[in-house]
Amino acid sequence: MSRPLPLALVQAPTRTFDEYAAEVRQLGQDRPHVRLVVHPELHLCERMEDAEPLDGPRDRALAQLAGDLGLWLAPGSVYERGDDGEIYNTAVVYSPEGRRVASYRKIFPWRPYEKTKPGDRFVVFDMPGFGRIGLSICYDAWFPESTRHLAWMGAELVLNFVQTPTVDRTQELVLARANAIVNQVFVASLNAAAPHGVGRSLLVDPEGTVRAEAAGAEATVLTDVVDLAAVETVRRYGTAGLNRPWAQWSPDEQPLALPLYSGVLDPARWAPEDRSL
């Protein structure tokens, strides 16, 4: 059964909360069919000094905005001051009911430049009636374990919030397509616009085809309607009708040792988890 999700990927520079709220309200008026609005990494929080507890004033304002507009909002990531006193780079998501439904602390800060403390768990959340979404922040995309875990946890769309102002955006575009292909998921790699990023945001389908792409660093909005049921189709019939990596092993085959991790790849645990929408 088809599960279309109308979404908007907003490639923009860092904003104040009031600027963000006005932009989202206008987008909702201009594109009333959109259900999920996504912004880049650190879109509302440029300085670590602006870190707040996860349930601070910014959180309450974002939850109220989502409820007022009746939209799913993924406003990128913010600097979070944890209960341990450490600062994290944390992605947050809010439902149309005005609730924060997910938060994810960046596991792979860009060393040695980023000083935030790493998170310690992968995060997915359900959008009832649409599908399951995984959260990823910028440099996480360079580590194949990250997207693989999200896909194994049932993610059908991975949101990778980015703020890349450097020349390696070219490689990130390759990684977005590669992560989509090897995990058979949709990947949205949403970068900041100038002057905070070089843009070139893109949305990739489970077979690696680019569905929408920003050509440069200017502020722009990419809109699309992605059918998350396509993930099931591609996994059933294979990428290009051929490759079915999630069906590589049967549960009765012998586990494969993974010396790199001092562990094993167990065929009995290979298949992605079931979604519970």
N, C-alpha and C positions, 0 to 999 in steps of 0.2 A: 504494500500500500504506500502511495506517495506521501511524503512528509515535507512539503515545501516550507523553507524558512526564508522570508524576506529580510535581508540585513543591509546595513550601511556601515562601511568602513571609512571613518573620517580621518584623512591624512591632514593633520593640522599642527601648528606650533603649540608650545605650552600655553595654556590659558589660565586665567583666574577662574574661580568657581562661577562668578556671575557671567563671565563671557561664555563659559562652557554651557551653563544652563540656558542662556539665550540661544546659543547655537543649536542645542538639542531640541528646544521648543520649536525653533524655526524649521528644523529638519522634519520634525513630526508633522508640521503643517504642510510642508512642501511634498513630503513622501508619506502619506498616511498609511500606506500598506506595510511600511517597515515595522518589524517587531523587535529586532535586536540592533542596537547602536553601539559601535565599538570605536574606541579612541586609543592612541599610542601609549607607550610606556611613559611613566612620570608626567602624564599630560597635565595634571593639576598640582604637581608638587615638584618644583624645580630644585629646591634646596633641602639638604638633609636637616637643616635647622627647623624646617616646617613640619617635621615628623609629628604625628599625633597617634594616640592609641587607636586601635582598630575600631573601637566603638565611640570615638570622639565626635566633635561637632561636624567635621566634614562627612563622616559616615552617616550621621543622621540627616544631613542636608541632601546627600545623594539618594538615600532611601526615600525621602519625601518626594524628591524630584521624579524618581522612577514611578512612584505611586500616583503622583499628580498627572503624569503623562500616560500612564498605562503602558509603559514600554520596558523591555529588558535593556538595562544599561550596563555596559562593560567599559567604564571610563578610564581604561588603561591601568597603570599601577600608581601607587603613592608610597611615600616614605612612612612606614609604620614604626612607632616606638612600642616595642614589646613589653610585656610585664617583667621581663628580665633586664630591662633597661637598654637592650640592644636595638639598633635600627635595622629594619628589613625593607626590601623593595617588594611591595605586596600588591598583587592584582586583586581587584574586588569586582563583584558582579551583583546587580540588584534586579529584583523581579518587578513585574507590573503591579504587584500587591504592596510594593513599598518595603520589601525586606531584602537585606543582604543575604544572598543564598550561597555565596562562595567567596573564599579568600585564599590566595596562594602566594607564598613567599618564594621569591626567586632562588632556586637551588644553585645555580651557577653564575654568581656575580662575575663580571669581566675583570679578572685579576691581571695586573695589580692595581688597576685604575679605580675600580669600584670598591668602596669600603663597607658596604652593608654586610650584615651577617647572613650566611646562606640559610635557606629553609631546609626542611628535613622530610618533606612528603609531597607526593604528586596529588593533584586535585582535579576532579571532574565534577560536573554538576548536571542535573537534568533540567531540560526545558520541556515540561509536559506537553505532549502533542507534537513536539518537533523532534527531539533527540537528546543525545548526551554530548556535552561540550567539555573539552580539556583546556587547561590554562597553562601558558608557557610565556616566559619573558625573555625576549632578546637573545642573549648568549646561550640560553638553554637549548636553542635550536641547533647549536654546534655539537651537542652531545646526543648521539642517536638513542641512548638509553632513555632520554627524557620523553621524546615523542612516542617511542615504543611502549613505555609504561602507560602513557595516557591512552593509547589505542588499545592496549591489553585491558585497561580498566573500562573499556566500552566507549571511549570518545569517538565520535563520528566527524566532528569538526574540532580542530585545534586552533585556538586563538593565540597567536604569538605577538605580544605587544612589544614594539621595538622603538628605541630612540638611538639610531645610528647616524652619526654625522661623518663617518669615516669611509675610506675607499673600499673597505671590505663588504659594503652593501652588495657588490657584484656577486660575491661568494654566498651571501645570505639568500639571494634569489635562487641560486642552485640548490641550497640546502632546503628551502621551502618546497621545491618540487621533489627533491629526493625523499624528504620525510613523508610527503604525501604518497609517493609511489610505493615505498617499501612498507608502509603501514596501511595503505589503502584507506586513507582518510582525507577529508577536506582540510586544507591548511590556509589560514589567513595570516599573512605576515604584514602587519600594519606598522609602518614607520612614521615618525614625526616629519612634518614639513619644515622647510627652512624657517628660521636659522638653527633650529634644534636638531634637525635631521636632514638627510638627503632624499627623503621620500622613497619613491619607487616601490610603493606598497603593491601587494598582489594577493589574489585569491586563486588557489589551486584546487583542482578536483582530485578524487581518489586515484585517477590514472595519470596524474601529473600534468594535465592540460591547464594552462593559465586561463581562467574565466574572466578575470578583470585585472587591470594593471594600470598604475599611475606612471606616466612616462618620465616625470621629473620630480623636483623638490617642492613644487608649488602646492598650496593648500587645495585640496579637492576631496570629493566624496565618491567612493566607489560603491555602487549598489548592485545587488544581484539577488536572485531567488535560488537558493541551493536546496535540492531535494536530498535530504539526509538518507533517504532510503537507497540512494545510489551506492552507498557504502555496502549494504547487504548484497546488491546486485553484482558489484565488482568482485566481492569476495566469493560469491557463489560461482560466477562464470569465469573469473580471472581477469587480470589487467590485459587489455587487448584480446580478451577471450582466451588467454593462455595461462598466465601466472597466478597461482593461488598460494602465496607464502604462508597464510594462516592455516592451510590444510597440509603443510609439509609433512607432519608426523601423525601417526595414529597413537592413541593413548597407550598401547601395549608395547611400544618400542622402547629400547633402552635409553635412559637419560644420557646426555652428552656432557662431559666434564667441561667446565669453564675455568681454566686456571687463572685467568685474569681476575676473576671475581671470587676465587676460592669457593666456587659453588658449582651448580649444574644447571643445564637446560633440560627440564623434565617435560617430555612429550605430553604427559598427563595434564600439565598446567599450561600448555602452549596456547590454546584457543582463547580469544578475547572473552572477557566476562560478559554475561548477559546484561542487557539494559533493563532498568526498572523505571519506566516512565510514569 
